[in-house]
Amino acid sequence: MSSRLIVIAPRQARRAAAAALALALSACAGNAAPPPGPPSAPAASPTASAAPATAPPSRARMRIPFTAISIVNAPLWVAQEGGYLAEEGIDADVEYIATSTTLTQAMLSGEVAIADSGQEALVAADLGGADLVAIAVGTDRFIFRIFGAGPVRSLADLRGRRVGITRYGSTTDTVTRLMLKRAGLDPDRDVSILQVGGVPEILAALQSGSIDAGALSPPTMFRAAADYNLLVDTTQIDVYFHQAMLITPRAYLAENEPLVRRVIRGYLRGVARFKQDEAFAASVTGKYTQTDDADILEQSWAAEDRVLPRVPLTRPDAIQVSLDEAAGQYPDARNRSPSDFYDNRLVQEQDANGFIASLYH
């Protein structure tokens, strides 16, 4: 685990991020080198065992990447490891792509058709000119705890200090800025926000003394509990937000709806298995996050279970949070409706036809 800081002045970095997105939109190119694939799928489970409605007409191979080593992506991991995507005719490469900018480039270039990412990436991409759409979610609110080191015992104590995030424009950036504002601090003036690369790297930066506070998600946040001061637990705050969601280009959805429907069915089975089989969900989470502490995995499962809806529909009030946050950089955000950013039809269809209910015993 590296604790190397990547430090860029906030306003300069945010302009650089916008420029990178604009370049991606104009060039429609970009490559994401895939890391080693996840472990092979275990045997089928006794839960979430509903078979495909009809035999898939043909098998389809797809990359379905995720952008954070966090429990919020566990429904996708379980869908893969439980064999549910495969049973729907989807031979999926479920892989880690570290940044939303790289993911956006890969989607625009056609290398990736469906991905598991945060809503802030979706909103920023569309406000920048893309046409991506959310089709299912993995959470309906934040799962973060912001921890401080040494004398930092409240958010107010962060004035003049350094706060670590993964990347500018990421979910860690969004939640950190929201919580600082609620504490009466200006994120651009009162603190130094530093990007360090990933959630595990935020903890490493805390440990090295490179930052004074940082937002951590499960399972990493449970490793910090004994050594750092809890400043805020976002699960105790009534702010809706989709920390993970399945997204796809709108044109791809229009042209490949039957295939996307099969992905949705596999994903819904992953959601159901996660919620009903804690032991299996913890095992899969441990593999993807390289965590073997049973207590941390149990706490991570419980945290995700609380915010993972059985019917994973995108909420307009959640999307509005990102629109409000983006308005400073994208003036058009004030004129956009949350409904521009999601399509709930396929999940609603599987709810209405009884498929989702059939997964729960």
LOGUGU-782108 format. One record per atom (N, C-alpha, C): residue in three letters; x, y, z. Coordinates in steps of 0.02 Angstrom, whole numbers, plus 50000, padded with zeros to 5 digits. Layout:
ALAXYZ;...
//
This chain:
MET500434994050000;MET500005000050000;MET500445006250000;SER500345010449952;SER500765016349946;SER500445022249980;SER500865026450011;SER500605032450043;SER500825038750005;ARG501045037849942;ARG501275043549903;ARG500695048149887;LEU500795054549902;LEU500275059549890;LEU500325062249820;ILE499755063449789;ILE499725066849725;ILE499395073549739;VAL499775078849745;VAL499525085249769;VAL499465090149712;ILE498875092749702;ILE498745097749650;ILE498315103149682;ALA498445109349667;ALA498025114749694;ALA497305113449674;PRO496825113949720;PRO496145111849706;PRO495845114949644;ARG495865121449636;ARG495545124449577;ARG495895122449513;GLN496565122249515;GLN496935120049456;GLN496755112849439;ALA496715108649490;ALA496565101649478;ALA495865100749450;ARG495385104549475;ARG494705103749451;ARG494655106149378;ARG495035111449361;ARG495055113449291;ARG495375108049249;ALA495915104849276;ALA496245099549239;ALA495785093549228;ALA495395091949280;ALA494915086449273;ALA494395087949220;ALA494155094149219;ALA493665096049168;ALA493965095649099;ALA494615097749092;ALA494945097549028;ALA495025090349004;ALA495195085949052;ALA495275078849034;ALA494625075949009;LEU494075077749042;LEU493425075249021;LEU493245077948952;ALA493385084348940;ALA493235087248875;ALA493635083748820;LEU494285082248836;LEU494695078648788;LEU494405071748773;ALA494165068448825;ALA493865061848815;ALA493255062248771;LEU492855067548782;LEU492245068248743;LEU492385069748670;SER492915073648657;SER493065075448588;SER493425069848552;ALA493885066448586;ALA494275061248553;ALA493935054448554;CYS493475053548604;CYS493135047148613;CYS493635041348614;ALA494175042348653;ALA494685037148656;ALA494965036948725;GLY495285031248741;GLY495615030648805;GLY495635023348824;ASN496185021348853;ASN496275014348870;ASN496375013548944;ALA496075008348972;ALA496175006749043;ALA496464999749047;ALA497084999249067;ALA497404992749072;ALA497104988849128;PRO496794982949113;PRO496454979249166;PRO496944975849212;PRO496804976049279;PRO497214972349327;PRO497044965049323;PRO497404960849359;PRO497234953749360;PRO496504952749379;GLY496174948049346;GLY495464946949358;GLY495324944149426;PRO494694944649449;PRO494504942049514;PRO494514934449515;PRO494454931449572;PRO494474924149578;PRO493884920949544;SER493964914549528;SER493424911049494;SER492814910349538;ALA492234909649505;ALA491604909549542;ALA491524903149581;PRO491274903649644;PRO491134897649683;PRO490494894249658;ALA490344888749690;ALA489744884949670;ALA489124889149681;ALA488594887349645;ALA487964890949650;ALA487684890549721;SER487284895549739;SER487044896049807;SER486324893749813;PRO486094892549875;PRO485394890749885;PRO484934896849882;THR485214902949884;THR484794908949882;THR484884912449815;ALA484414917049800;ALA484434920749738;ALA484524916149679;SER484154910549678;SER484284905249630;SER483794905149571;ALA483404910449564;ALA482934910449508;ALA483304909949442;ALA483084905449399;ALA483424904349335;ALA483224909849286;PRO483614910749233;PRO483414915549182;PRO482714914149156;ALA482354919349137;ALA481664918549114;ALA481644914249052;THR482114915149006;THR482164911048946;THR482904909748935;ALA483054904548897;ALA483754903248882;ALA484044908948841;PRO484614911648861;PRO484914917148824;PRO485034915148752;PRO484894919448703;PRO484984917748633;PRO485704916348615;SER486174919548648;SER486874918448636;SER487254921248696;ARG487874919048705;ARG488284921648759;ARG488604928148737;ALA488674932648785;ALA488984939148771;ALA489554940248820;ARG490124942348794;ARG490684943948838;ARG490714951448848;MET490764953648911;MET490744960748927;MET491244962348982;ARG491544968248977;ARG491904971149034;ARG491404975049075;ILE491364973649140;ILE490944977449186;ILE491384979749243;PRO491734985349235;PRO492204987549286;PRO491864991149343;PHE492244991749398;PHE492024995749456;PHE492595000549473;THR492435005949508;THR492935011249517;THR493155012449589;ALA492975007949635;ALA493195008849704;ALA493255002149738;ILE493785001349779;ILE493854995349820;ILE493434996549882;SER492794995449877;SER492324997149930;SER491734992349929;ILE491444991349988;ILE490874986849995;ILE490284988949952;VAL490264995249930;VAL489684997549890;VAL489644993849824;ASN490194990849802;ASN490184987149739;ASN490064979749748;ALA489944977649810;ALA489864970449825;ALA489284967149788;PRO488704970549777;PRO488184967149738;PRO488414964749669;LEU488824968849636;LEU489104966749571;LEU489584960949581;TRP490014961349632;TRP490484955949644;TRP490114949349658;VAL489574949749697;VAL489194943649713;VAL488844941049650;ALA488584945549608;ALA488274943449546;ALA488764939549503;GLN489394941749503;GLN489914938249465;GLN490114931749498;GLU490284932149562;GLU490554926249596;GLU490024920849609;GLY489394922949615;GLY488854918149623;GLY488644914849558;GLY488914917049502;GLY488764914149437;GLY488124916749405;TYR487834922149433;TYR487184924449408;TYR487234928049341;LEU487774931849331;LEU487864934849266;LEU487964929449213;ALA488364924349231;ALA488484918849184;ALA487844915249167;GLU487404914249218;GLU486774910749205;GLU486314914849161;GLU486414921349159;GLU486024925549114;GLU486354926249045;GLY486874922449034;GLY487204922548969;GLY487744927848962;ILE487964930749018;ILE488464935949017;ILE489134933249044;ASP489634932849001;ASP490304931149022;ASP490664937749039;ALA490654939549102;ALA490874946249123;ALA491594946349148;ASP491944951549129;ASP492584953149159;ASP492454958849209;VAL492414957049272;VAL492274962049325;VAL492954964249352;GLU493144970349337;GLU493824972649350;GLU493824979549379;TYR494394981449408;TYR494474987849441;TYR494774992949393;ILE494434998649384;ILE494705004449349;ILE494735010049400;ALA495325012649413;ALA495435016749472;ALA495115023549471;THR494985026549414;THR494725033349412;THR494115033849367;SER493655038349384;SER493055039249344;SER493215042349276;THR493745046449272;THR493935049349208;THR494145043949159;THR494545039249182;THR494755033649140;THR494155029449120;LEU493705028349167;LEU493105024449152;LEU492685027949098;THR492595034549106;THR492205038349057;THR492515037748987;GLN493165038348983;GLN493505037648919;GLN493375030748889;ALA493415025548931;ALA493315018748907;ALA492595017748882;MET492115020848915;MET491425020248893;MET491315024048827;LEU491595029948822;LEU491505033948762;LEU491835030748701;SER492385027148713;SER492735023948657;SER492425017248638;GLY491925014948678;GLY491605008648663;GLY491935002548693;GLU492465003548733;GLU492794997948765;GLU492384995048822;VAL491984999148854;VAL491564997048911;VAL490844999148897;ALA490384994548904;ALA489674996048891;ALA489294997348955;ILE489464993949009;ILE489124994649074;ILE489664994849128;ALA489574999149177;ALA490074999649231;ALA489725001149296;ASP490074999949351;ASP489835001349418;ASP490245007249445;SER489925013149450;SER490285019149469;SER489845023449513;GLY490125028949538;GLY489745033449581;GLY489335038349539;GLN488805040949570;GLN488375045449533;GLN488715051949514;GLU489225054049552;GLU489565060349535;GLU489915059749468;ALA490175053749452;ALA490505052749387;ALA489995053149331;LEU489415050149342;LEU488885050349292;LEU488665057549279;VAL488525061249331;VAL488275068149323;VAL488805072549290;ALA489425072049313;ALA489955076149283;ALA490055074549209;ALA490045068149192;ALA490135066249122;ALA489575068949078;ASP488955068349102;ASP488395070749061;ASP488385078349056;LEU488555081749110;LEU488585088949107;LEU489155091249061;GLY489655086949052;GLY490215088449007;GLY490075086648935;GLY489485083748922;GLY489305082348853;GLY489185075048836;ALA489305070548883;ALA489165063448871;ALA488415062148876;ASP488225055948864;ASP487515054048870;ASP487475047148903;LEU487725046848965;LEU487695040749004;LEU487065040849047;VAL486845034949067;VAL486225034549106;VAL486295029049159;ALA486025030249218;ALA486015025249272;ALA485445020449261;ILE485565013949272;ILE485035009049262;ILE484895004849325;ALA485315005449376;ALA485195002149441;ALA485695005149490;VAL485575004149555;VAL486025007149605;VAL486265001849654;GLY486805003549690;GLY487084999049740;GLY487015001749811;THR486845008049818;THR486705011049883;THR486195016649873;ASP485855018649927;ASP485425024549921;ASP485645030349966;ARG486215029450000;ARG486515034950038;ARG487255033650048;PHE487605038750073;PHE488325038050084;PHE488475032750137;ILE489025029050128;ILE489315024950181;ILE490035027150190;PHE490135032250229;PHE490805034850244;PHE490845036650317;ARG491455036250344;ARG491625039350407;ARG492235043650395;ILE492205049850417;ILE492785054250412;ILE493155054050478;PHE493795052350474;PHE494215051750534;PHE494735057250535;GLY494915059450596;GLY495445064350606;GLY496005061350648;ALA496595064050640;ALA497175061650677;ALA497375066650730;GLY497645064150786;GLY497935068350838;GLY497435073250867;PRO497575079750860;PRO497145084850892;PRO496495086150855;VAL496405083150797;VAL495795084350758;VAL495235079950785;ARG494775083050823;ARG494235079250854;ARG493545081250830;SER493515086150786;SER492875088150755;SER493035091050687;LEU492515091650645;LEU492615094650580;LEU492865101750585;ALA492635105350636;ALA492855112250645;ALA493605112650657;ASP493905107350685;ASP494625107350698;ASP495045106850634;LEU494715105850577;LEU495075104950514;LEU495275111650481;ARG495055117050509;ARG495245123550480;ARG496005124150476;GLY496255125550416;GLY496975126250406;GLY497345119650401;ARG496975114050398;ARG497315107550397;ARG497195103950330;ARG497495097950324;ARG497485094150261;ARG496985088350265;VAL496565087850214;VAL496065082550211;VAL496185078450148;GLY496215071850156;GLY496345067550098;GLY495705064950066;ILE495715064749999;ILE495185061749960;ILE495515057149909;THR495115053349871;THR495415049149819;THR495615053449759;ARG495115056449726;ARG495235060749668;ARG494725066549670;TYR494905072049641;TYR494435077549634;TYR493855075249590;GLY493245076849612;GLY492645074749576;GLY492395067849595;SER492755064349639;SER492555057649662;SER492025058049716;THR491775052249737;THR491285052249792;THR491615054549857;THR492245052749868;THR492575055149929;THR492635062749929;ASP492745065649871;ASP492765072949864;ASP492085075949880;THR491555073049850;THR490875075549860;THR490675075349933;VAL490775069649966;VAL490545068950035;VAL490965073350081;THR491615073950068;THR492035078250109;THR491815085450105;ARG491685087950045;ARG491475094850036;ARG490785096050069;LEU490335091350061;LEU489675092150092;LEU489725092550168;MET490135088150198;MET490185088150271;MET490555094250296;LEU491055096650260;LEU491405102750280;LEU490935108750278;LYS490525109150226;LYS490045114650221;LYS489545114450278;ARG489325108450296;ARG488855107850352;ARG489165110150418;ALA489835109750421;ALA490185111850482;ALA490375119250478;GLY490165122750426;GLY490305129850420;GLY490985131550390;LEU491305126750357;LEU491955127850326;LEU491885128350250;ASP492305132450220;ASP492345132950147;ASP492875128050123;PRO492685122850086;PRO493165117650066;PRO493755120350025;ASP493645125749988;ASP494175128449945;ASP494625133449980;ARG494415136050038;ARG494795141250072;ARG495035139250142;ASP494625135450177;ASP494785134150247;ASP495195127950259;VAL495225123450209;VAL495625117350216;VAL496015116250152;SER496505111850155;SER496865109650095;SER496625102550079;ILE496295101750022;ILE496045095250001;ILE496555092149954;LEU496815086349974;LEU497345083049936;LEU497095076349909;GLN497235075049846;GLN497035068549817;GLN497615063749823;VAL497455057649846;VAL497985052749861;VAL497915046249822;GLY497375045349784;GLY497345039649739;GLY496795034649752;GLY496665032649813;GLY496155027649828;GLY495985027749902;VAL495445024149921;VAL495255024049992;VAL495795020850035;PRO496085015050017;PRO496625012450058;PRO497215017350064;GLU497335021250012;GLU497875026150013;GLU497715031850061;ILE497075033550070;ILE496905038650119;ILE497105036350189;LEU496965030150206;LEU497165027550271;LEU497925027550277;ALA498265025550224;ALA499005025550225;ALA499275032650236;ALA498945037650205;ALA499165044550214;ALA499045046950285;LEU498495044750316;LEU498375046250387;LEU498925043250429;GLN499095037050415;GLN499595033550455;GLN500285036750449;SER500435039450390;SER501095042550379;SER501125049750404;GLY500545052650420;GLY500525059550441;GLY500495064550384;SER500375062050323;SER500355066450265;SER499705070550261;ILE499185068050295;ILE498555071650299;ILE498315071550371;ASP497845075950386;ASP497575076350455;ASP496895073050462;ALA496565071650405;ALA495905068550407;ALA495755065750338;GLY495265061250336;GLY495065058350271;GLY494425054450277;ALA494065053850221;ALA493445050150217;ALA493585042950196;LEU493375038150236;LEU493495031150223;LEU492835027350217;SER492825022350173;SER492235018150164;SER492395011050187;PRO491885006750196;PRO492014999850216;PRO492364996050159;PRO492814991350176;PRO493004989250243;PRO493554993650275;THR493864998150234;THR494435001950259;THR494265005950321;MET493655008750324;MET493495013150380;MET493495009550447;PHE493385002950446;PHE493374999350509;PHE494084997950534;ARG494574998250489;ARG495264997350511;ARG495515003550548;ALA495195009250535;ALA495415015650565;ALA495105017050632;ALA494575013350650;ALA494165015250708;ALA494555015550773;ALA495045011150782;ALA495395010850846;ALA495935016150853;ASP496165018950798;ASP496755023250800;ASP496615030650786;TYR496015032250761;TYR495875039050740;TYR495205041450768;ASN495115048050767;ASN494515051050797;ASN493955051350745;LEU493375048650762;LEU492805048950717;LEU492515056050717;LEU492525059250658;LEU492255066050652;LEU491535066050630;VAL491355061450586;VAL490655060950564;VAL490535054150533;ASP489955051350546;ASP489725045050516;ASP489155046950469;THR489265046550404;THR488765048950356;THR488135044750354;THR488175038450379;THR487565034450379;THR487055037050429;GLN487285041550474;GLN486825044550523;GLN486535051150498;ILE486705053050436;ILE486475059350409;ILE485985057950351;ASP485435061350351;ASP484905059950303;ASP485035063550237;VAL485535060950200;VAL485685063550134;VAL485695057650086;TYR485235057650037;TYR485215052149989;TYR485745053149936;PHE486085047649919;PHE486625047949870;PHE486785040849848;HIS486895039949783;HIS487065033349758;HIS487815032749750;GLN488125029849800;GLN488855029149801;GLN489085024249747;ALA488645019849726;ALA488785015249671;ALA488155014449630;MET488245014149564;MET487675013049520;MET487925010149454;LEU487505006049422;LEU487665003549356;LEU487495008949306;ILE487975010549262;ILE487855015649211;ILE488035012849143;THR487725015749092;THR487835013549023;THR487695019448976;PRO487995019648917;PRO487805024848869;PRO487075023948849;ARG486715029348844;ARG486005028948826;ARG485905025648758;ALA486355027148711;ALA486305024048645;ALA486395016548648;TYR486855014248692;TYR486955007048699;TYR486335003748727;LEU486025006948776;LEU485405004148805;LEU484865003648752;ALA484795008748711;ALA484275008648659;ALA484395003148609;GLU485025001848593;GLU485184996948540;GLU485244989848567;ASN485344989048632;ASN485484982448661;ASN485064981148723;GLU484444983248723;GLU484044982648784;GLU483964975448808;PRO483864970548765;PRO483804963648791;PRO484444961348827;LEU485024963248801;LEU485644961448833;LEU485724965048900;VAL485564971448902;VAL485604975248965;VAL485114972349015;ARG484534970248993;ARG484044967149038;ARG484344960949072;ARG484724956949034;ARG485034951049064;ARG485554953049116;VAL485924958249104;VAL486394960749154;VAL486024962849217;ILE485474966449207;ILE485074968749264;ILE484814962849305;ARG484574957649272;ARG484324951749308;ARG484884948449348;GLY485474947849318;GLY486034945049355;GLY486224949349414;TYR486204955849404;TYR486374960549459;TYR485864960049515;LEU485224959749498;LEU484704959249549;LEU484784952849590;ARG484994947549557;ARG485124941349593;ARG485724942149640;GLY486214946149619;GLY486774947649662;GLY486564951549724;VAL486114956449714;VAL485844960349769;VAL485504955749820;ALA485084951249794;ALA484714946749838;ALA485174942049875;ARG485674939349841;ARG486134934749875;ARG486534938449929;PHE486744944549913;PHE487104948549962;PHE486694949450025;LYS486064951250018;LYS485644952950075;LYS485454946750116;GLN485434940850084;GLN485194934950118;GLN485734930050139;ASP486334930950115;ASP486864926150129;ASP487484930050151;GLU487494931950214;GLU488034936150240;GLU488704932650233;ALA488734926150247;ALA489374922650245;ALA489674922750175;PHE489254921450125;PHE489514921550056;PHE489704928650036;ALA489284933550053;ALA489434940450035;ALA490084942650067;ALA490194940750130;ALA490814942650164;ALA491424939350131;SER491344933050111;SER491884929550078;SER492084932850012;VAL491584934749973;VAL491714938049909;VAL492034944849921;THR491764948549969;THR492044955149985;THR492764954550007;GLY492924949450046;GLY493604948450068;GLY494084947350010;LYS493854943549959;LYS494284942249901;LYS494414948649862;TYR493904952649851;TYR493984958549810;TYR494334964249846;THR494294964349912;THR494614969749951;THR495244967349987;GLN495404960849978;GLN495984957850011;GLN495954959050087;THR495374957450114;THR495244958050186;THR495094951150214;ASP495434949350269;ASP495294942850299;ASP495064943450372;ASP494944949550395;ASP494714950650464;ASP493954949550466;ALA493744944250500;ALA493044942350501;ALA492604947750531;ASP492844951150582;ASP492454956450614;ASP492354962350567;ILE492884964250532;ILE492824969850484;ILE492354967950428;LEU492394961850404;LEU491944959750349;LEU491214959650373;GLU491104957550435;GLU490424957450462;GLU490144964550467;GLN490554969150493;GLN490334976150498;GLN490214979250429;SER490634977450381;SER490564980150313;SER489914977650282;TRP489774971250291;TRP489154968550264;TRP488544972150294;ALA488544973050360;ALA487984976250394;ALA487894983450369;ALA488444987050359;ALA488404993950336;ALA488094994350266;GLU488304989850222;GLU488034989950154;GLU487304987550153;ASP487154982450193;ASP486474979850194;ASP485964985150212;ARG486154989750256;ARG485694995050278;ARG485514999850221;VAL485975000750174;VAL485855005850122;VAL485755002850053;LEU485694996350049;LEU485594992849985;LEU484854990949978;PRO484474994349935;PRO483764992649928;PRO483654986249888;ARG483144982549905;ARG482974976549867;ARG482784978349796;VAL482454983949788;VAL482264986449721;VAL482714992549709;PRO483284991649675;PRO483804996749673;PRO483665002149620;LEU483175006349634;LEU482985011749589;LEU483375018049604;THR483555021749552;THR483875028249560;THR483365033249588;ARG483575037249636;ARG483145042149668;ARG483305049049639;PRO482785052949620;PRO482925059649595;PRO483235064249647;ASP483055063449712;ASP483355067849762;ASP484095066349773;ALA484305060149758;ALA485015058549762;ALA485395061949705;ILE485135061549645;ILE485455064749588;ILE485495072349598;GLN484985075149630;GLN484975082349641;GLN485565084649683;VAL485795080449729;VAL486375082149770;VAL486985083549726;SER487095079249676;SER487665080249631;SER487565086249586;LEU486955087349564;LEU486815093249523;LEU486965099649561;ASP486765099849624;ASP486895105749665;ASP487645106849674;GLU488005101449686;GLU488725101949696;GLU489095103949632;ALA488825101749574;ALA489155103049510;ALA489025110049482;ALA488545113549511;ALA488315119849482;ALA488875125049478;GLY489355124949524;GLY489905129749522;GLY490355128849462;GLN490425122549440;GLN490865121049382;GLN490465120649317;TYR489845118349321;TYR489425117549263;TYR488775121549273;PRO488745127749250;PRO488145131849261;PRO487505128649236;ASP487555124449185;ASP486965121149158;ASP486645116349208;ALA487015114449260;ALA486745109849310;ALA486115112649341;ARG486055119149346;ARG485465122249376;ARG484835121349333;ASN484935119949269;ASN484375119249223;ASN484195112049207;ARG484575107349235;ARG484465100349219;ARG484015096949270;SER483615092349246;SER483175088349290;SER483535081849310;PRO483465079549372;PRO483765073149390;PRO483555067449344;SER482955067749316;SER482715062449272;SER483125061749208;ASP483515066949192;ASP483945066549133;ASP484495061449141;PHE484625059149202;PHE485225055349216;PHE485085047949232;TYR484465045749230;TYR484335038749246;TYR483745036149207;ASP483715029449202;ASP483165025849170;ASP483015019849214;ASN482475020249252;ASN482295014949299;ASN481875009349269;ARG481755009749203;ARG481265005149174;ARG481414997749185;LEU482034995749176;LEU482194988649179;LEU482124985849249;VAL482324989649300;VAL482224987449369;VAL481474987349385;GLN481124992549365;GLN480394992849377;GLN480044986949344;GLU480264985049285;GLU479974979449249;GLU480064972949288;GLN480674971849315;GLN480804965749353;GLN480454965749421;ASP480294971549446;ASP479884972049507;ASP479164970549492;ALA478904973449437;ALA478204972549420;ALA478044965449400;ASN478504961949368;ASN478354955149345;ASN478484949849399;GLY478674952049459;GLY478764947349514;GLY479444944149520;PHE479904945849474;PHE480564942649475;PHE480934944349540;ILE480944950749559;ILE481314952649619;ILE481024949049681;ALA480374949149687;ALA480054945749745;ALA480234938349747;SER480304935149688;SER480464928049686;SER481154926349713;LEU481584931449719;LEU482264930249741;LEU482334929949817;TYR481804931949853;TYR481844932449926;TYR481424926949958;HIS481714923650007;HIS481404917750037;HIS481274918850111;
//
